[in-house]
Amino acid sequence: MNREYLRWYSQRLHRDMEMLVFGHAGAKVLVFPTREGRFFEYEQLGLVASLADKLQAGHLQLYCIEGLAADSLYGFHHHPAERIRRHAALEDYILHEVLPLMAAKNGHDCTIVHGCSLGAFQAASLVFRHPHLFRKLVAFSGRYDLTMKVESFGDLFDGYYDDSVYFHTPTHFLPGLSGDWRLDRLREIDIVLTIGDADPFLDNNRYLSRLLGEKNIRHQLHVWDGRAHRAGAWQKMAPLYV
């Protein structure tokens, strides 16, 4: 299987950024890590191995990026306004550096965005904001409202709220979309959400599913038995849904 390491200095983020690419052809998959994960996490967790057949057959090509959560959404040493600004800067980096690189390396017309846990939020936020760029969203065990408090998971913005938080939070801005071009494009995308029936974000996933249904946005919500917020479950999910 092709495995390629890439590193370059990002003018937008003012730092070196790293990436691992797996596979040689097929639909391009942009992969976000979890909160504490890095660009090599998807491989470490055994998820690359779970997709080996598809990668070797040229059906998929993975682009595993840095999520920078510790310096943005979970960067509690920054003011909440700075946290969401840094999250938006990462989105800008993806749009103007990562996606062009992917297009230059692989001309396939399908780009999938995928992530687990916090990576699922980042994937969903990106796709719902820029649906014209993607064909599929695959989100495992996500929380799609980072202002909500669930079990040990608190409001990541400590009560702070502004337009940037609103427009980067799928369950906040989706209800307000009406007659928007994004709705038409979202209705053309394959959206897959997974969650365990014992997971803390189950209600939030069901709420997002209800919002999508109300907007006539086709999607799948797969509820797995037990607590599925773990690598072992994601290894089983990946071949089925990615």
KOLDO-989010 format. One record per residue: residue number from 1; residue in three letters; x, y, z of N, C-alpha, C in turn. Coordinates in steps of 0.001 Angstrom, whole numbers. Layout:
residues N
{NUM 'ALA' {X Y Z} {X Y Z} {X Y Z}}
...
This chain:
residues 242
{1 'MET' {834 -1200 0} {0 0 0} {874 1257 0}}
{2 'ASN' {518 2212 -826} {1252 3477 -849} {1057 4233 467}}
{3 'ARG' {2154 4705 1043} {2137 5538 2252} {3108 6683 2041}}
{4 'GLU' {2613 7900 2125} {3437 9066 1807} {3332 10096 2921}}
{5 'TYR' {4474 10622 3362} {4530 11653 4386} {4793 12998 3712}}
{6 'LEU' {3993 14008 4078} {4152 15346 3524} {4273 16367 4651}}
{7 'ARG' {5080 17368 4424} {5255 18446 5406} {5557 19733 4659}}
{8 'TRP' {4925 20813 5064} {5220 22109 4465} {4847 23219 5438}}
{9 'TYR' {5378 24408 5168} {5089 25567 6012} {3828 26243 5499}}
{10 'SER' {2843 26390 6374} {1588 27035 6006} {1675 28529 6276}}
{11 'GLN' {1523 29321 5232} {1516 30774 5384} {278 31246 6142}}
{12 'ARG' {-794 30463 6083} {-2038 30847 6765} {-1984 30559 8257}}
{13 'LEU' {-1339 29471 8616} {-1270 29092 10028} {59 29460 10677}}
{14 'HIS' {1026 29880 9849} {2341 30308 10336} {3024 29204 11147}}
{15 'ARG' {2988 28006 10571} {3631 26867 11221} {3778 25750 10201}}
{16 'ASP' {4668 24807 10502} {4779 23613 9670} {3556 22737 9897}}
{17 'MET' {3055 22158 8817} {1907 21252 8887} {2304 19924 8247}}
{18 'GLU' {1804 18838 8846} {2152 17497 8386} {913 16715 7964}}
{19 'MET' {1142 15711 7137} {48 14920 6590} {577 13550 6191}}
{20 'LEU' {-281 12536 6302} {18 11224 5754} {-1011 10901 4685}}
{21 'VAL' {-543 10360 3571} {-1404 9951 2468} {-1301 8441 2329}}
{22 'PHE' {-2458 7784 2252} {-2506 6333 2075} {-3307 6003 829}}
{23 'GLY' {-2791 5080 37} {-3467 4691 -1195} {-2931 5448 -2386}}
{24 'HIS' {-3292 4974 -3571} {-2734 5549 -4793} {-3782 6129 -5741}}
{25 'ALA' {-5060 5851 -5491} {-6106 6310 -6414} {-7459 6186 -5733}}
{26 'GLY' {-8499 6607 -6467} {-9863 6475 -5952} {-10382 7757 -5345}}
{27 'ALA' {-11555 7666 -4730} {-12145 8827 -4067} {-11199 9340 -2986}}
{28 'LYS' {-11061 10653 -2920} {-10173 11266 -1936} {-10912 11424 -611}}
{29 'VAL' {-10260 11043 490} {-10876 11128 1811} {-10026 12032 2701}}
{30 'LEU' {-10577 13172 3079} {-9932 14082 4012} {-10284 13617 5420}}
{31 'VAL' {-9269 13270 6215} {-9493 12648 7527} {-9025 13565 8652}}
{32 'PHE' {-9962 13919 9548} {-9634 14677 10755} {-9352 13721 11907}}
{33 'PRO' {-8368 14022 12751} {-8131 13198 13935} {-9092 13561 15074}}
{34 'THR' {-9019 12811 16164} {-9797 13134 17350} {-9135 14301 18090}}
{35 'ARG' {-9720 14659 19229} {-9233 15823 19975} {-7735 15750 20266}}
{36 'GLU' {-7269 14631 20780} {-5860 14512 21170} {-5005 13857 20089}}
{37 'GLY' {-5628 13495 18978} {-4898 12805 17928} {-4150 13748 17010}}
{38 'ARG' {-3222 13155 16262} {-2468 13913 15277} {-2654 13275 13909}}
{39 'PHE' {-1889 13720 12941} {-2081 13265 11572} {-1816 11771 11412}}
{40 'PHE' {-1079 11175 12341} {-776 9745 12252} {-1746 8889 13075}}
{41 'GLU' {-2731 9506 13721} {-3627 8763 14602} {-4457 7721 13868}}
{42 'TYR' {-4964 8068 12693} {-5845 7147 11963} {-5137 5826 11688}}
{43 'GLU' {-3849 5914 11430} {-3049 4707 11232} {-2827 3988 12560}}
{44 'GLN' {-2501 4734 13610} {-2227 4138 14915} {-3433 3392 15476}}
{45 'LEU' {-4624 3903 15237} {-5838 3295 15767} {-6290 2069 14974}}
{46 'GLY' {-5592 1764 13897} {-5943 594 13094} {-6992 846 12043}}
{47 'LEU' {-7337 2124 11827} {-8382 2437 10852} {-7871 2366 9421}}
{48 'VAL' {-6611 2700 9205} {-6037 2524 7871} {-6045 1039 7500}}
{49 'ALA' {-5647 204 8452} {-5636 -1246 8200} {-7035 -1766 7896}}
{50 'SER' {-8049 -1193 8558} {-9416 -1660 8326} {-9902 -1331 6918}}
{51 'LEU' {-9255 -365 6285} {-9621 39 4919} {-8613 -457 3884}}
{52 'ALA' {-7725 -1356 4286} {-6626 -1788 3412} {-7117 -2325 2076}}
{53 'ASP' {-8180 -3111 2072} {-8675 -3683 819} {-9089 -2589 -158}}
{54 'LYS' {-9799 -1594 332} {-10255 -505 -533} {-9083 363 -1000}}
{55 'LEU' {-8112 542 -136} {-6938 1334 -495} {-6094 630 -1546}}
{56 'GLN' {-5861 -640 -1359} {-5036 -1391 -2295} {-5727 -1563 -3647}}
{57 'ALA' {-7065 -1600 -3627} {-7816 -1743 -4881} {-7957 -424 -5629}}
{58 'GLY' {-7495 668 -5030} {-7601 1974 -5684} {-8973 2597 -5587}}
{59 'HIS' {-9774 2171 -4596} {-11113 2746 -4412} {-11084 4020 -3567}}
{60 'LEU' {-10111 4097 -2649} {-9997 5240 -1746} {-8551 5686 -1630}}
{61 'GLN' {-8382 6975 -1365} {-7073 7517 -1020} {-7262 8450 171}}
{62 'LEU' {-6582 8157 1284} {-6748 8914 2523} {-5728 10048 2625}}
{63 'TYR' {-6194 11204 3094} {-5339 12345 3391} {-5564 12695 4858}}
{64 'CYS' {-4661 12244 5727} {-4824 12388 7174} {-4086 13638 7639}}
{65 'ILE' {-4838 14602 8170} {-4283 15916 8485} {-4212 16148 10001}}
{66 'GLU' {-3581 17248 10369} {-3562 17700 11758} {-4891 18404 12081}}
{67 'GLY' {-5404 18182 13284} {-6637 18847 13697} {-6420 20083 14542}}
{68 'LEU' {-5235 20199 15165} {-4840 21369 15964} {-5828 21723 17070}}
{69 'ALA' {-6508 20737 17619} {-7520 21003 18642} {-6936 21664 19883}}
{70 'ALA' {-5727 21255 20273} {-5129 21799 21495} {-4793 23273 21377}}
{71 'ASP' {-4730 23764 20154} {-4421 25181 19936} {-5628 25967 19445}}
{72 'SER' {-6773 25287 19313} {-7973 25999 18848} {-9146 25696 19773}}
{73 'LEU' {-9984 24747 19428} {-11207 24502 20180} {-10950 24087 21625}}
{74 'TYR' {-9862 23351 21862} {-9502 22945 23218} {-8310 23743 23757}}
{75 'GLY' {-8022 24838 23151} {-6919 25683 23616} {-7390 26633 24694}}
{76 'PHE' {-7621 26108 25896} {-8228 26898 26962} {-7316 28001 27492}}
{77 'HIS' {-6068 28022 27051} {-5188 29133 27396} {-5499 30360 26547}}
{78 'HIS' {-6362 30196 25522} {-6795 31317 24695} {-8203 31746 25095}}
{79 'HIS' {-8544 32988 24844} {-9916 33471 25005} {-10805 32718 24012}}
{80 'PRO' {-12073 32450 24356} {-12954 31730 23428} {-13037 32348 22035}}
{81 'ALA' {-12991 33661 21946} {-13028 34306 20631} {-11811 33922 19802}}
{82 'GLU' {-10677 33767 20468} {-9456 33360 19772} {-9521 31883 19394}}
{83 'ARG' {-10171 31064 20224} {-10308 29639 19913} {-11078 29439 18608}}
{84 'ILE' {-12216 30120 18479} {-13020 29932 17267} {-12330 30588 16075}}
{85 'ARG' {-11565 31652 16322} {-10804 32266 15218} {-9764 31289 14688}}
{86 'ARG' {-9104 30574 15578} {-8094 29601 15159} {-8734 28400 14457}}
{87 'HIS' {-9923 28020 14905} {-10662 26965 14204} {-10975 27413 12777}}
{88 'ALA' {-11396 28670 12620} {-11689 29208 11287} {-10419 29283 10441}}
{89 'ALA' {-9281 29565 11067} {-8013 29608 10335} {-7644 28228 9810}}
{90 'LEU' {-7924 27185 10601} {-7678 25816 10126} {-8557 25518 8917}}
{91 'GLU' {-9805 25954 8958} {-10694 25759 7807} {-10120 26454 6572}}
{92 'ASP' {-9606 27663 6758} {-9014 28406 5646} {-7811 27656 5077}}
{93 'TYR' {-7005 27096 5946} {-5852 26281 5526} {-6315 25081 4698}}
{94 'ILE' {-7364 24415 5143} {-7878 23252 4410} {-8386 23666 3032}}
{95 'LEU' {-9157 24742 2996} {-9761 25174 1736} {-8714 25612 718}}
{96 'HIS' {-7674 26291 1186} {-6739 26920 249} {-5379 26246 135}}
{97 'GLU' {-5111 25261 990} {-3849 24547 886} {-4054 23038 729}}
{98 'VAL' {-4865 22456 1603} {-5034 21003 1571} {-5840 20548 363}}
{99 'LEU' {-6994 21140 135} {-7825 20696 -987} {-7132 20890 -2336}}
{100 'PRO' {-6444 22007 -2585} {-5700 22121 -3847} {-4605 21063 -3986}}
{101 'LEU' {-3926 20749 -2878} {-2911 19692 -2927} {-3551 18355 -3295}}
{102 'MET' {-4685 18045 -2682} {-5386 16803 -2980} {-5789 16746 -4455}}
{103 'ALA' {-6289 17858 -4972} {-6717 17901 -6371} {-5532 17722 -7321}}
{104 'ALA' {-4370 18270 -6944} {-3183 18146 -7791} {-2660 16710 -7811}}
{105 'LYS' {-2812 15999 -6706} {-2308 14637 -6615} {-3284 13608 -7173}}
{106 'ASN' {-4572 13948 -7166} {-5592 12965 -7519} {-6760 13686 -8190}}
{107 'GLY' {-7036 13350 -9424} {-8082 14026 -10181} {-9468 13445 -10014}}
{108 'HIS' {-9646 12488 -9112} {-10960 11880 -8911} {-11973 12954 -8520}}
{109 'ASP' {-13212 12827 -9022} {-14199 13883 -8797} {-14934 13777 -7471}}
{110 'CYS' {-14631 12770 -6667} {-15310 12589 -5381} {-14357 12884 -4226}}
{111 'THR' {-14753 13830 -3364} {-14006 14111 -2141} {-14920 13851 -955}}
{112 'ILE' {-14461 12999 -51} {-15183 12616 1160} {-14498 13288 2346}}
{113 'VAL' {-15285 13725 3320} {-14716 14278 4551} {-15128 13369 5694}}
{114 'HIS' {-14165 13017 6541} {-14376 11977 7545} {-13662 12341 8841}}
{115 'GLY' {-14285 12003 9969} {-13636 12217 11248} {-14341 11457 12352}}
{116 'CYS' {-13625 11264 13457} {-14160 10578 14633} {-14104 11533 15826}}
{117 'SER' {-15135 11489 16674} {-15190 12300 17881} {-15111 13790 17502}}
{118 'LEU' {-14162 14552 18042} {-14071 15963 17660} {-13841 16103 16164}}
{119 'GLY' {-13119 15145 15576} {-12910 15169 14132} {-14210 15091 13360}}
{120 'ALA' {-15221 14436 13942} {-16536 14377 13299} {-17173 15758 13268}}
{121 'PHE' {-17035 16510 14373} {-17534 17887 14386} {-16827 18720 13331}}
{122 'GLN' {-15501 18633 13286} {-14743 19430 12322} {-15123 19071 10890}}
{123 'ALA' {-15324 17777 10644} {-15726 17334 9303} {-17102 17876 8945}}
{124 'ALA' {-18050 17771 9877} {-19409 18226 9612} {-19465 19740 9428}}
{125 'SER' {-18761 20470 10271} {-18743 21926 10153} {-18227 22342 8785}}
{126 'LEU' {-17160 21691 8328} {-16585 22015 7023} {-17558 21703 5891}}
{127 'VAL' {-18170 20530 5917} {-19062 20121 4827} {-20337 20957 4801}}
{128 'PHE' {-20940 21201 5949} {-22187 21970 5973} {-21969 23425 5557}}
{129 'ARG' {-20773 23932 5760} {-20472 25309 5363} {-20069 25412 3890}}
{130 'HIS' {-19479 24333 3351} {-18969 24370 1980} {-19403 23110 1208}}
{131 'PRO' {-20689 22838 1130} {-21149 21572 551} {-20842 21410 -930}}
{132 'HIS' {-20596 22510 -1629} {-20323 22432 -3064} {-18971 21777 -3356}}
{133 'LEU' {-18140 21620 -2336} {-16798 21072 -2541} {-16713 19568 -2307}}
{134 'PHE' {-17785 18980 -1771} {-17690 17598 -1313} {-18861 16751 -1799}}
{135 'ARG' {-18626 15436 -1790} {-19655 14487 -2218} {-20182 13631 -1079}}
{136 'LYS' {-19423 13576 34} {-19841 12687 1113} {-19244 13144 2442}}
{137 'LEU' {-20028 12965 3506} {-19584 13203 4872} {-19764 11911 5658}}
{138 'VAL' {-18715 11482 6341} {-18781 10294 7197} {-18289 10703 8580}}
{139 'ALA' {-19206 10774 9553} {-18887 11296 10876} {-19211 10259 11943}}
{140 'PHE' {-18190 9834 12681} {-18342 8827 13726} {-18296 9481 15108}}
{141 'SER' {-19297 9238 15930} {-19283 9604 17357} {-19082 11094 17592}}
{142 'GLY' {-19747 11921 16811} {-19548 13354 16906} {-20478 14062 17871}}
{143 'ARG' {-20023 15212 18360} {-20881 16182 19070} {-20943 17398 18172}}
{144 'TYR' {-22143 17763 17717} {-22273 18797 16696} {-22692 20149 17270}}
{145 'ASP' {-22623 20256 18592} {-22847 21530 19284} {-21856 21577 20438}}
{146 'LEU' {-20776 22314 20252} {-19725 22359 21263} {-20062 23298 22412}}
{147 'THR' {-21228 23947 22351} {-21663 24785 23469} {-22498 23993 24474}}
{148 'MET' {-22914 22786 24119} {-23758 21989 25004} {-22924 21236 26022}}
{149 'LYS' {-23515 20978 27181} {-22843 20234 28237} {-23457 18845 28324}}
{150 'VAL' {-22605 17816 28195} {-23050 16437 28263} {-22031 15638 29081}}
{151 'GLU' {-22509 15017 30181} {-21627 14256 31058} {-20399 15107 31416}}
{152 'SER' {-19206 14607 31126} {-17994 15357 31480} {-17591 16362 30407}}
{153 'PHE' {-18368 16445 29328} {-18046 17352 28220} {-18759 18684 28440}}
{154 'GLY' {-17979 19744 28599} {-18550 21052 28876} {-18645 21930 27648}}
{155 'ASP' {-19118 23146 27864} {-19184 24167 26820} {-17757 24605 26506}}
{156 'LEU' {-17303 24340 25288} {-15914 24656 24937} {-15649 26155 24859}}
{157 'PHE' {-16716 26960 24837} {-16528 28409 24727} {-16865 29131 26024}}
{158 'ASP' {-17100 28376 27089} {-17282 28958 28432} {-18365 30036 28468}}
{159 'GLY' {-19443 29823 27728} {-20540 30786 27710} {-20394 31886 26671}}
{160 'TYR' {-19225 32002 26067} {-19010 33009 25023} {-19750 32593 23749}}
{161 'TYR' {-20313 33589 23058} {-21042 33278 21824} {-20966 34476 20885}}
{162 'ASP' {-20686 34194 19608} {-20696 35243 18596} {-21087 34632 17256}}
{163 'ASP' {-21077 35427 16198} {-21496 34942 14881} {-20609 33804 14391}}
{164 'SER' {-19330 33850 14722} {-18423 32805 14254} {-18756 31470 14902}}
{165 'VAL' {-19061 31466 16200} {-19491 30236 16858} {-20776 29730 16207}}
{166 'TYR' {-21708 30638 15974} {-22989 30266 15356} {-22785 29621 13989}}
{167 'PHE' {-22005 30257 13131} {-21870 29796 11750} {-20917 28601 11597}}
{168 'HIS' {-20237 28210 12676} {-19413 27001 12626} {-20056 25836 13373}}
{169 'THR' {-21251 26056 13897} {-21943 25022 14669} {-23122 24494 13867}}
{170 'PRO' {-23025 23285 13322} {-24070 22772 12423} {-25481 22830 12990}}
{171 'THR' {-25674 22426 14241} {-27034 22397 14784} {-27566 23784 15127}}
{172 'HIS' {-26726 24812 15043} {-27192 26179 15258} {-27609 26847 13953}}
{173 'PHE' {-26757 26737 12919} {-27079 27476 11701} {-27988 26729 10738}}
{174 'LEU' {-28061 25401 10846} {-28925 24643 9929} {-30392 25062 10003}}
{175 'PRO' {-30962 25253 11200} {-32377 25639 11245} {-32677 26946 10512}}
{176 'GLY' {-31679 27821 10431} {-31898 29113 9790} {-31729 29109 8283}}
{177 'LEU' {-31290 27994 7712} {-31113 27935 6265} {-32474 27789 5587}}
{178 'SER' {-32798 28739 4735} {-34065 28698 3993} {-33847 29384 2652}}
{179 'GLY' {-34081 28641 1577} {-33848 29212 257} {-32392 29492 -10}}
{180 'ASP' {-31519 28847 735} {-30080 29053 616} {-29499 28034 -364}}
{181 'TRP' {-28507 28435 -1151} {-27879 27523 -2113} {-27277 26316 -1422}}
{182 'ARG' {-26889 26487 -142} {-26295 25359 579} {-27281 24204 728}}
{183 'LEU' {-28541 24524 889} {-29539 23462 1044} {-29569 22567 -185}}
{184 'ASP' {-29583 23177 -1368} {-29611 22382 -2606} {-28388 21488 -2706}}
{185 'ARG' {-27229 22009 -2342} {-26010 21213 -2439} {-25966 20131 -1355}}
{186 'LEU' {-26437 20451 -162} {-26473 19456 898} {-27389 18292 540}}
{187 'ARG' {-28432 18568 -214} {-29354 17508 -621} {-28751 16572 -1662}}
{188 'GLU' {-27604 16953 -2210} {-26918 16119 -3196} {-25803 15283 -2576}}
{189 'ILE' {-25509 15514 -1296} {-24382 14869 -627} {-24853 13620 109}}
{190 'ASP' {-23982 12626 159} {-24216 11428 963} {-23704 11709 2374}}
{191 'ILE' {-24601 11733 3350} {-24242 12053 4729} {-24471 10822 5600}}
{192 'VAL' {-23419 10404 6305} {-23493 9234 7183} {-23041 9635 8582}}
{193 'LEU' {-23909 9434 9570} {-23599 9689 10969} {-23690 8373 11728}}
{194 'THR' {-22747 8120 12643} {-22828 6934 13495} {-22661 7334 14948}}
{195 'ILE' {-23304 6575 15823} {-23250 6843 17258} {-23662 5566 17985}}
{196 'GLY' {-23183 5368 19205} {-23600 4226 20007} {-24807 4578 20858}}
{197 'ASP' {-25653 3594 21157} {-26849 3901 21940} {-26535 4179 23408}}
{198 'ALA' {-25278 3952 23822} {-24843 4309 25170} {-23860 5473 25157}}
{199 'ASP' {-23691 6119 24019} {-22757 7230 23901} {-23379 8530 24408}}
{200 'PRO' {-22574 9443 24950} {-23107 10689 25505} {-23723 11623 24475}}
{201 'PHE' {-23335 11478 23202} {-23830 12406 22186} {-24987 11836 21374}}
{202 'LEU' {-25620 10780 21867} {-26721 10156 21124} {-27841 11156 20847}}
{203 'ASP' {-28292 11879 21856} {-29394 12829 21663} {-29017 13923 20678}}
{204 'ASN' {-27766 14371 20731} {-27326 15410 19809} {-27312 14903 18371}}
{205 'ASN' {-26928 13641 18166} {-26970 13048 16827} {-28409 12920 16335}}
{206 'ARG' {-29303 12516 17224} {-30709 12414 16833} {-31289 13787 16507}}
{207 'TYR' {-30866 14801 17243} {-31335 16158 16965} {-30839 16628 15600}}
{208 'LEU' {-29556 16380 15310} {-29028 16752 13995} {-29770 15999 12897}}
{209 'SER' {-30032 14722 13108} {-30780 13931 12129} {-32164 14524 11898}}
{210 'ARG' {-32816 14953 12978} {-34139 15560 12835} {-34070 16869 12038}}
{211 'LEU' {-33041 17679 12317} {-32865 18931 11571} {-32670 18657 10079}}
{212 'LEU' {-31845 17670 9778} {-31600 17333 8378} {-32880 16849 7713}}
{213 'GLY' {-33652 16036 8422} {-34915 15556 7877} {-35882 16686 7603}}
{214 'GLU' {-35934 17661 8508} {-36837 18803 8327} {-36451 19634 7110}}
{215 'LYS' {-35172 19609 6756} {-34697 20349 5574} {-34665 19470 4326}}
{216 'ASN' {-35211 18271 4435} {-35227 17322 3304} {-33827 17018 2788}}
{217 'ILE' {-32887 16906 3730} {-31507 16552 3392} {-31335 15059 3655}}
{218 'ARG' {-31096 14318 2602} {-30944 12869 2705} {-29715 12526 3551}}
{219 'HIS' {-29889 11576 4470} {-28777 11183 5330} {-29086 9834 5967}}
{220 'GLN' {-28064 9251 6578} {-28204 8013 7334} {-27691 8244 8749}}
{221 'LEU' {-28473 7805 9745} {-28014 7799 11129} {-27991 6346 11588}}
{222 'HIS' {-26794 5832 11849} {-26634 4445 12293} {-26336 4440 13791}}
{223 'VAL' {-27221 3833 14567} {-27047 3737 16011} {-26556 2328 16345}}
{224 'TRP' {-25345 2247 16885} {-24728 967 17219} {-25028 604 18665}}
{225 'ASP' {-24944 -672 18962} {-25172 -1140 20321} {-24032 -715 21239}}
{226 'GLY' {-24395 -288 22440} {-23390 15 23448} {-22670 1333 23218}}
{227 'ARG' {-21481 1419 23779} {-20666 2628 23656} {-19722 2450 22467}}
{228 'ALA' {-19962 3211 21440} {-19211 3052 20192} {-18166 4142 19999}}
{229 'HIS' {-17941 4937 21036} {-16965 6023 20974} {-15583 5463 21307}}
{230 'ARG' {-15075 4605 20409} {-13788 3942 20659} {-13240 3378 19350}}
{231 'ALA' {-11951 3150 19341} {-11278 2710 18115} {-11813 1380 17607}}
{232 'GLY' {-12102 455 18511} {-12576 -860 18085} {-13859 -785 17279}}
{233 'ALA' {-14762 73 17701} {-16011 254 16952} {-15750 966 15631}}
{234 'TRP' {-14885 1978 15655} {-14595 2721 14421} {-13933 1835 13374}}
{235 'GLN' {-13120 874 13832} {-12496 -56 12892} {-13555 -871 12144}}
{236 'LYS' {-14636 -1223 12829} {-15714 -1975 12187} {-16574 -1077 11299}}
{237 'MET' {-16737 176 11699} {-17567 1110 10935} {-16930 1518 9608}}
{238 'ALA' {-15629 1777 9654} {-14956 2372 8494} {-15184 1608 7199}}
{239 'PRO' {-14988 272 7145} {-15223 -433 5882} {-16678 -400 5407}}
{240 'LEU' {-17602 -205 6362} {-19023 -194 6003} {-19475 1142 5429}}
{241 'TYR' {-18901 2237 5924} {-19459 3555 5625} {-18557 4502 4847}}
{242 'VAL' {-17224 4308 4935} {-16323 5244 4240} {-16227 4853 2766}}
